[in-house]
Amino acid sequence: VDMNDRFHGLLLAAADCRLLSDIVQRTYRIPLLSSRVVHWYDYQEIKASHGLHHRIFRYVRQRRGVNAEALMREHVLQAIEQIRHRLVASAQDGRVVALDAA
């Protein structure tokens, strides 16, 4: 979780875009959208996400912004799908998803 937060923080700092930073910070305040849900992921999901981080970093380093942006969008959509899948599975099993305090 710390490595993930650090990676995202470094990208935001490098982007130097106040609007983007503000949007991300607001998003993190929404329950289930912060790094607090990483414990839901299985090993393969974490590995895939980490792999995307490496590819995004490589594109940033190569100054291939369009490619980095496309992968970042994929990364966000992947996370949304994982959260949606966990919520549906929990509801079908009759489990209640507990939220950590923000």
C-alpha positions as CSV (number, residue, x, y, z in Angstrom):
1,V,0.0,0.0,0.0
2,D,2.8,2.5,0.9
3,M,4.6,1.8,-2.4
4,N,1.3,2.3,-4.3
5,D,0.6,5.6,-2.5
6,R,4.1,6.8,-3.1
7,F,4.0,6.0,-6.8
8,H,0.7,7.8,-7.2
9,G,2.0,10.7,-5.2
10,L,5.1,11.0,-7.3
11,L,3.1,11.0,-10.5
12,L,0.9,13.7,-9.2
13,A,3.9,15.8,-8.1
14,A,5.5,15.4,-11.5
15,A,2.3,16.4,-13.3
16,D,2.4,19.6,-11.3
17,C,-1.3,20.1,-12.0
18,R,-3.3,21.6,-9.1
19,L,-6.6,20.6,-10.6
20,L,-5.6,16.9,-11.0
21,S,-4.2,16.8,-7.5
22,D,-7.4,18.2,-6.1
23,I,-9.5,15.7,-8.0
24,V,-7.4,12.8,-6.8
25,Q,-7.5,14.0,-3.2
26,R,-11.3,14.4,-3.4
27,T,-11.6,10.9,-4.9
28,Y,-9.5,9.4,-2.1
29,R,-12.1,10.7,0.4
30,I,-14.8,8.5,-1.2
31,P,-15.3,5.3,0.6
32,L,-13.8,2.2,-1.2
33,L,-11.7,4.3,-3.6
34,S,-8.5,4.8,-1.6
35,S,-5.6,2.4,-1.0
36,R,-7.6,1.1,1.9
37,V,-9.2,-1.4,-0.4
38,V,-6.0,-3.0,-1.5
39,H,-6.6,-5.9,0.9
40,W,-9.4,-6.9,-1.3
41,Y,-7.1,-7.7,-4.2
42,D,-5.8,-11.1,-4.8
43,Y,-2.1,-11.7,-5.7
44,Q,-2.7,-11.7,-9.5
45,E,-4.6,-8.4,-9.3
46,I,-1.8,-6.8,-7.3
47,K,0.8,-8.2,-9.7
48,A,-1.1,-6.8,-12.7
49,S,-1.5,-3.4,-11.1
50,H,2.2,-3.3,-10.2
51,G,3.1,-4.2,-13.8
52,L,1.0,-1.3,-15.0
53,H,2.9,1.0,-12.7
54,H,6.2,-0.2,-14.2
55,R,4.9,0.4,-17.7
56,I,3.5,3.8,-16.8
57,F,6.8,4.8,-15.2
58,R,8.7,3.7,-18.3
59,Y,6.4,5.8,-20.6
60,V,6.8,8.8,-18.3
61,R,10.6,8.4,-18.3
62,Q,10.5,8.1,-22.2
63,R,8.3,11.2,-22.4
64,R,5.5,9.2,-24.0
65,G,2.7,11.1,-22.3
66,V,-0.1,9.8,-24.5
67,N,0.9,6.2,-23.7
68,A,1.3,6.9,-20.0
69,E,-2.1,8.5,-19.9
70,A,-3.8,5.6,-21.7
71,L,-2.2,3.1,-19.2
72,M,-3.2,5.3,-16.2
73,R,-6.8,5.3,-17.5
74,E,-6.7,1.5,-17.9
75,H,-5.3,1.3,-14.3
76,V,-8.2,3.4,-12.9
77,L,-10.8,1.4,-14.9
78,Q,-9.2,-1.9,-13.7
79,A,-9.5,-0.7,-10.1
80,I,-13.1,0.3,-10.6
81,E,-13.9,-3.1,-12.0
82,Q,-12.2,-4.8,-9.0
83,I,-14.2,-2.8,-6.5
84,R,-17.4,-3.4,-8.4
85,H,-16.7,-7.1,-8.5
86,R,-16.0,-7.3,-4.8
87,L,-19.1,-5.4,-3.9
88,V,-21.3,-7.6,-6.0
89,A,-19.7,-10.8,-4.6
90,S,-20.2,-9.5,-1.1
91,A,-23.8,-8.7,-1.7
92,Q,-24.5,-12.1,-3.2
93,D,-22.8,-13.8,-0.3
94,G,-24.9,-11.7,2.1
95,R,-21.7,-10.1,3.6
96,V,-21.5,-6.5,4.6
97,V,-18.5,-4.6,3.4
98,A,-16.9,-2.9,6.3
99,L,-15.3,0.5,5.6
100,D,-12.3,1.8,7.4
101,A,-12.5,5.3,8.8
102,A,-11.0,7.8,6.5
